[in-house]
Amino acid sequence: MTIQGVPDLGPGLRLHLNENTGGCSPKVVEAVRGFTAERLALYPDFAGAVTETAAFLGVDPDCLVLTNGLDEGILLASIAYLVPRAPRALVEFGAPDVAPSGVPEVLVALPTFDPYLHAARAMAARIVSIPATGDYSFPVEALLRAVTPNTRLIYVNNPNNPTGQPVQQADIRRVASEAGHAIVFVDEAYHDFMTENFLGEAADYPNVIVGRTFSKAFGLAGMRVGVLMATPAVLAPIRRAMPLFNLNVVAVTALRAALTDPAFRTWYLEQANASKALVYAACERLGLRYWKSSANFVLIDGGDRASEIVAGMIARGVLVRDRSSDPSCRNCFRLTAGVTEHTRAAVEALEAVCAGR
């Protein structure tokens, strides 16, 4: 039987999906508990959520669409821009009406976020993968060399999932400028954990879409709330592909409540930073290679013991994400770094596995 979602790893401390291990704001819980049977029977009204989210992010409401998680935003961008004939906005940027090869192309830097690939395949687009660098820095030169008139969509995952590595702002500017005929989708799902982001500059680059999610710092992963920001012209074909009521009424209410509690976000960011320091220190003690992260997770190289470490941690009730089957991060696993109490338990399990206890 095929089940939707990700494989169930069983009961345990969920540190495999980069969820907010502190939950969500109490204001969200209060708002959700306030629902009556009558309110649950109504379609959502997006007006308040759109204007409040736009004000929170500092953008014009006409430059924003709410999505059912950022995953839906990725899919909608693919549906809008990977069709055989280029949308008007792209043609005005200089893209050919039809890809010269007959097949639109999507550029991704490896390792990458799987939904980019799933959405491209759903649209029968050609995926052009740029190999990972040794230190997982963004391969801007190689990516720009791969740009052709067939290029429709370029993903810039900042910071990268699963490596946690940031992309330099100068590199994003170069891609947006030198591939001006393509949509540059800047995925800032983990921007909350960084000291800079590209949203403030995006208005200077009309071919850029910035995507964000409220799953991480705000803890709304279960509610599925994302957002895309771009010029109205770039969002137009996305709006045409978007379901009329793509967010449910509970998610809309949860989002509005979450925006009223910035202190919860601040608390979680502090917890995540402290947790990353705990993970780094443990890896140093254990002699495990790792990469300092600009997100709420850490990628760790388990070497020839990777499978043993992953299985051992899961057996001890600490769920981690096994990335070892990806050739771009062979022998690696990913560990969410959220609430410090949970991270200490994860570190204890990691040390026990490595010690053979």
C-alpha positions in Angstrom: 0.0 0.0 0.0 1.3 3.4 -0.9 1.0 6.0 1.9 1.2 9.7 1.4 3.9 11.7 3.2 7.3 10.4 4.5 8.0 7.0 5.9 7.0 6.5 9.5 10.1 5.9 11.6 8.0 5.0 14.7 7.7 6.7 18.0 10.5 8.9 19.3 12.0 12.4 19.4 11.2 13.9 16.0 14.5 15.4 14.8 14.3 14.2 11.2 12.0 16.7 9.5 13.3 20.1 10.8 10.0 20.7 12.6 9.9 23.2 15.5 10.5 21.0 18.5 9.0 23.7 20.7 5.6 23.5 19.1 3.9 26.8 18.2 2.9 29.9 20.0 0.3 29.6 22.8 -1.6 32.3 20.9 -2.0 29.9 18.0 -3.3 27.1 20.2 -5.8 29.6 21.8 -7.0 30.7 18.4 -7.5 27.2 17.1 -9.4 26.2 20.3 -11.8 29.0 19.7 -13.3 27.4 16.6 -16.9 26.4 16.7 -18.6 23.9 14.5 -20.2 26.7 12.5 -16.8 28.4 11.8 -15.2 25.1 10.7 -18.0 24.7 8.1 -17.1 27.9 6.4 -14.6 28.6 3.6 -11.7 30.8 4.7 -11.5 34.6 4.1 -7.9 35.4 3.1 -8.1 39.2 3.2 -6.9 39.7 6.7 -4.2 37.1 6.5 -2.8 38.5 3.3 -2.7 42.1 4.5 -1.2 41.2 7.9 1.4 38.9 6.4 2.3 41.5 3.8 2.7 44.1 6.6 4.8 41.7 8.7 7.1 41.0 5.7 7.2 44.6 4.5 5.8 43.9 1.0 2.8 45.1 -1.0 -0.2 42.8 -0.6 -0.4 42.6 -4.4 3.1 41.1 -4.4 2.2 38.2 -2.2 0.3 34.9 -2.3 -0.3 32.5 0.5 0.3 28.8 -0.3 -0.5 25.5 1.3 3.1 25.1 2.7 6.0 26.3 0.5 5.8 22.9 -1.2 2.7 24.1 -2.9 4.4 27.3 -3.9 7.1 25.3 -5.6 4.6 23.2 -7.4 2.6 26.3 -8.5 5.7 28.0 -9.8 6.5 24.9 -11.8 2.9 24.6 -13.2 3.0 28.3 -14.1 6.5 28.5 -15.7 7.3 25.0 -17.1 4.5 24.9 -19.6 5.5 24.6 -23.3 4.8 28.3 -24.1 6.5 30.8 -21.8 4.2 33.1 -19.8 4.0 36.7 -20.9 6.2 37.9 -18.0 9.1 35.7 -19.1 8.8 36.7 -22.7 9.0 40.3 -21.6 12.2 39.4 -19.7 13.7 38.1 -23.0 12.8 34.4 -22.8 11.9 32.7 -26.1 8.2 31.8 -26.5 9.1 28.2 -26.7 12.3 26.5 -25.4 14.6 26.0 -28.4 15.1 22.4 -27.4 11.4 21.9 -27.0 11.8 21.2 -23.3 12.0 23.9 -20.5 14.9 23.4 -18.2 15.2 23.7 -14.4 18.5 24.4 -12.7 19.3 23.1 -9.2 22.5 23.0 -7.2 23.2 19.7 -5.5 22.4 18.5 -2.9 18.9 19.9 -3.2 15.4 20.0 -1.8 13.5 17.1 -3.3 10.2 18.9 -4.1 12.1 21.0 -6.7 12.8 17.8 -8.6 9.3 16.3 -8.0 7.6 19.4 -9.4 9.9 19.6 -12.4 9.3 15.9 -13.3 5.5 16.4 -12.9 5.8 19.0 -15.7 8.1 16.9 -17.8 10.8 19.5 -17.6 14.5 18.7 -18.0 16.5 18.9 -14.7 20.0 20.3 -15.0 21.9 19.4 -11.8 25.0 21.3 -10.8 27.4 19.1 -8.8 28.1 19.9 -5.2 31.4 21.6 -4.2 33.7 20.1 -1.7 32.6 22.5 1.1 29.0 22.7 -0.1 29.4 26.4 -1.0 27.0 27.6 -3.8 28.5 26.7 -7.2 27.6 30.0 -8.8 30.1 29.8 -11.7 29.1 26.3 -12.7 25.4 27.2 -12.5 25.8 30.3 -14.6 27.7 28.2 -17.3 24.7 25.9 -17.4 22.2 28.6 -18.2 20.8 28.5 -21.7 17.8 29.9 -23.6 16.0 26.7 -22.5 16.3 27.7 -18.8 13.0 28.7 -17.3 13.4 28.2 -13.6 16.5 28.3 -11.3 16.3 27.4 -7.6 18.5 29.1 -5.1 18.0 27.4 -1.7 19.3 29.8 0.9 20.3 28.4 3.3 20.5 25.0 1.6 18.6 22.0 2.8 20.2 19.5 3.7 23.6 21.2 4.2 22.6 24.4 6.0 25.0 26.4 4.0 24.2 30.0 3.1 24.4 31.5 -0.3 26.2 34.8 -0.6 23.9 37.8 -1.5 26.3 38.7 -4.3 25.9 35.3 -5.9 22.1 35.6 -5.9 22.4 39.0 -7.5 24.6 37.5 -10.2 22.2 34.7 -11.0 19.2 37.1 -11.1 21.0 39.5 -13.4 22.8 37.1 -15.7 19.8 34.8 -16.1 17.4 37.6 -16.4 15.2 35.6 -18.9 14.5 32.9 -16.3 12.6 32.8 -13.0 15.0 32.7 -10.1 13.2 31.1 -7.1 15.0 32.1 -3.9 13.8 29.6 -1.3 14.2 31.3 2.1 12.4 28.6 4.1 15.1 28.9 6.8 15.8 32.6 6.5 14.8 33.2 10.2 18.0 31.6 11.3 20.2 33.8 9.2 21.4 37.4 9.8 20.5 38.4 6.2 18.0 37.6 3.4 17.3 38.5 -0.2 13.7 39.7 0.2 14.8 43.3 0.9 16.6 43.4 -2.5 14.1 41.3 -4.5 12.2 44.3 -5.8 15.3 45.3 -7.8 15.1 42.0 -9.7 11.7 41.5 -11.5 12.5 37.9 -12.4 12.9 36.8 -8.7 10.3 34.9 -6.6 11.1 34.7 -2.9 9.5 31.8 -1.1 9.1 31.4 2.7 7.3 29.1 5.1 5.9 29.5 8.6 6.6 25.8 9.4 10.0 26.4 11.0 10.5 29.4 13.3 6.7 29.8 13.8 6.0 26.1 14.3 3.1 25.8 11.8 4.4 22.8 9.9 1.2 20.9 10.6 -0.9 23.8 9.4 0.9 24.0 6.0 1.4 27.8 5.5 3.8 29.2 3.0 4.1 32.4 1.0 5.5 33.5 -2.4 6.5 37.1 -3.1 7.2 38.6 -6.5 6.0 41.3 -8.8 2.3 41.1 -9.7 3.2 40.2 -13.3 5.3 37.2 -12.2 2.6 36.1 -9.7 -0.2 36.3 -12.3 0.4 32.9 -13.9 0.8 31.4 -10.4 -2.5 32.9 -9.3 -4.2 31.3 -12.4 -2.9 27.9 -11.4 -3.7 28.3 -7.7 -6.8 26.6 -6.1 -9.3 29.2 -4.9 -9.2 28.0 -1.3 -5.8 26.5 -1.0 -5.4 27.2 2.7 -8.0 25.8 5.1 -9.8 28.1 7.6 -7.8 26.8 10.6 -4.5 27.4 8.9 -5.5 31.0 8.1 -6.5 31.7 11.7 -3.3 30.0 13.0 -1.2 32.2 10.7 -2.8 35.4 11.9 -2.3 34.4 15.5 1.3 33.5 15.0 2.1 36.9 13.6 1.0 38.5 16.8 3.6 36.7 18.9 7.1 37.6 17.7 8.5 36.7 21.1 7.8 33.0 20.4 9.9 33.2 17.3 12.7 35.0 19.1 12.7 32.3 21.8 12.9 29.5 19.3 15.8 31.1 17.4 17.8 31.4 20.6 17.1 27.7 21.4 18.1 26.6 17.9 21.4 28.6 18.1 22.2 27.1 21.5 21.3 23.6 20.2 23.6 23.9 17.2 26.5 24.8 19.5 25.7 21.6 21.5 25.8 19.5 18.3 29.0 21.0 17.1 30.7 20.3 20.4 29.5 16.7 20.4 30.8 16.2 16.8 34.2 17.6 17.8 34.4 15.2 20.8 33.4 12.3 18.6 35.6 13.1 15.7 32.7 13.4 13.3 32.8 15.8 10.4 30.0 18.3 10.3 29.0 21.6 8.6 28.2 24.7 10.6 24.6 25.5 9.7 22.6 28.7 9.0 19.3 26.8 9.6 17.8 24.8 12.4 19.6 21.5 11.6 23.1 20.1 11.2 24.4 17.8 8.5 26.8 15.2 10.0 29.1 12.9 8.2 29.0 9.5 9.8 31.7 8.0 7.6 31.7 4.2 7.3 29.6 4.0 10.4 26.8 6.2 9.1 24.1 3.4 8.8 25.0 2.1 12.2 24.7 5.6 13.8 21.4 6.3 12.1 19.9 2.9 13.1 21.3 3.2 16.6 19.9 6.7 17.2 16.4 5.6 15.9 16.6 2.5 18.1 17.2 4.8 21.0 14.1 6.9 20.2 15.9 9.8 18.4 14.7 10.1 14.8 17.2 11.5 12.4 17.1 12.0 8.6 19.3 9.5 6.7 20.8 11.3 3.7 23.4 8.7 2.9 21.7 7.4 -0.3 22.2 10.9 -1.9 25.5 10.8 -3.8 25.9 14.5 -3.0 26.1 13.8 0.7 27.2 10.2 1.0 27.4 8.8 4.5 25.6 11.8 6.0 22.6 12.3 8.2 20.7 15.4 9.3 19.8 16.3 12.8 17.2 19.0 13.8 18.6 21.4 16.3 15.7 23.0 18.1 14.8 23.1 21.8 18.0 22.5 23.8 16.4 19.9 26.1 15.7 17.7 23.0 19.2 18.4 21.6 20.9 17.2 24.8 18.9 13.9 24.6 20.0 13.6 20.9 23.7 14.2 21.8 23.5 11.7 24.6 22.1 9.1 22.1 24.8 10.0 19.5 27.6 9.5 22.0 26.1 6.2 23.2 25.9 4.9 19.7 29.5 6.0 18.9 30.7 4.5 22.1 29.0 1.2 21.3 26.9 1.3 24.4 
